[in-house]
Amino acid sequence: MLTSLTDAEAITLIEEELAARGVATQTLRVTIAGEPRSVSIRYSSTYNLDSRVFKAQTALVNLAVARVVVLVRPPIDGGIRLAVIPAGHSEVGLRVTIIDGASLAAWSEGDISDQEFVGQWTVGDVTRE
């Protein structure tokens, strides 16, 4: 099993994981930067915001990203920001999920369950202008 990843290895693995979950890689942008270090991901979904498939894809993508990010060295202590552009016509331009560094660390160490981890995510919308 992998014990640690460089930033470049993590970005490549995130791109592969998201492609396996139906994300069109030509719409995907992944960056690791800052102090504290954080991951920012943006992609377009082929699913409408209100569909069950969109919700399932988003949850699976977020968990896949988190599983990769916890392996990055030096550690990602600033958390994860995932922004999804949904398909179709709605007022929502982006669905944004923030996973803070503390809950990511607690989850990776087994201190909280997957369900508790998901419950700590902050989800919001950015409306179209």
C-alpha positions in Angstrom: 0.0 0.0 0.0 1.1 3.6 -0.7 2.4 5.3 2.4 3.1 8.8 1.0 2.6 10.8 -2.2 4.3 13.8 -3.6 2.0 16.7 -4.8 2.5 15.6 -8.4 1.7 12.0 -7.7 -1.4 13.0 -5.7 -2.6 15.2 -8.6 -2.2 12.4 -11.1 -4.0 9.9 -8.8 -6.8 12.4 -8.1 -7.3 12.8 -11.9 -7.4 9.0 -12.3 -9.8 8.6 -9.4 -12.2 11.3 -10.7 -12.1 10.0 -14.2 -13.1 6.6 -12.9 -16.1 8.3 -11.2 -17.4 9.9 -14.4 -15.6 13.3 -14.3 -14.6 14.6 -17.7 -10.9 15.2 -17.2 -10.8 18.1 -19.7 -12.9 20.1 -17.1 -10.8 19.1 -14.1 -8.3 21.4 -12.3 -6.4 20.3 -9.3 -4.0 22.5 -7.3 -2.1 22.0 -4.1 -0.7 25.2 -2.6 -0.6 27.6 0.2 0.4 27.7 3.8 -1.3 26.0 5.4 -1.2 23.6 2.5 -4.6 22.9 0.9 -6.1 21.2 -2.2 -8.4 22.9 -4.6 -10.4 21.0 -7.1 -12.8 22.2 -9.8 -14.7 20.2 -12.4 -17.9 20.1 -14.4 -20.5 17.4 -13.8 -22.6 15.9 -16.6 -25.5 15.6 -14.1 -28.2 18.1 -13.0 -27.8 19.5 -9.5 -31.1 18.0 -8.2 -30.4 14.5 -9.5 -29.6 11.6 -7.2 -26.7 10.7 -9.5 -25.2 14.2 -9.0 -25.4 13.8 -5.2 -23.9 10.3 -5.3 -21.1 11.3 -7.7 -20.2 14.3 -5.6 -20.0 12.2 -2.4 -17.9 9.5 -4.1 -15.6 12.2 -5.6 -15.1 13.9 -2.3 -14.3 10.6 -0.5 -11.9 9.5 -3.3 -10.1 12.9 -3.1 -9.8 12.7 0.7 -8.4 9.1 0.5 -5.6 10.4 -1.7 -5.0 13.7 0.1 -4.3 12.0 3.4 -1.3 10.4 1.8 0.4 13.6 0.6 3.7 14.6 2.2 4.2 17.3 3.4 0.7 16.9 4.8 -2.3 18.9 3.6 -3.3 20.6 6.8 -5.4 23.4 5.3 -8.2 21.1 4.0 -9.9 20.5 0.7 -12.1 22.7 -1.4 -14.1 21.0 -4.2 -16.1 23.1 -6.6 -18.5 21.4 -9.1 -20.2 23.1 -12.0 -23.5 21.2 -12.4 -25.1 20.4 -15.7 -28.5 21.9 -16.8 -30.2 25.1 -16.0 -30.4 26.2 -12.4 -29.5 29.2 -10.3 -26.4 27.4 -9.0 -23.2 28.1 -10.8 -21.0 26.1 -8.4 -21.7 23.5 -5.6 -18.8 23.9 -3.2 -17.7 21.4 -0.5 -15.2 22.4 2.1 -13.5 19.7 4.1 -11.4 21.2 6.9 -8.0 20.0 7.8 -9.0 19.0 11.4 -11.8 16.7 10.3 -9.6 15.3 7.5 -6.9 14.4 10.0 -9.4 12.9 12.5 -10.9 10.8 9.8 -7.6 9.6 8.4 -6.5 8.6 11.9 -9.8 6.6 12.5 -11.0 8.9 15.2 -14.3 9.5 13.3 -16.3 7.3 11.0 -17.0 7.9 7.3 -20.5 9.0 8.1 -19.2 11.5 10.8 -16.6 12.7 8.4 -19.2 13.4 5.7 -21.4 15.1 8.3 -18.6 17.6 9.0 -18.3 18.8 5.4 -19.6 22.4 4.7 -21.6 22.5 1.5 -22.8 25.7 -0.2 -23.8 27.1 -3.5 -22.5 30.0 -5.6 -25.2 31.4 -7.8 -24.9 32.3 -11.4 -24.6 35.9 -12.2 
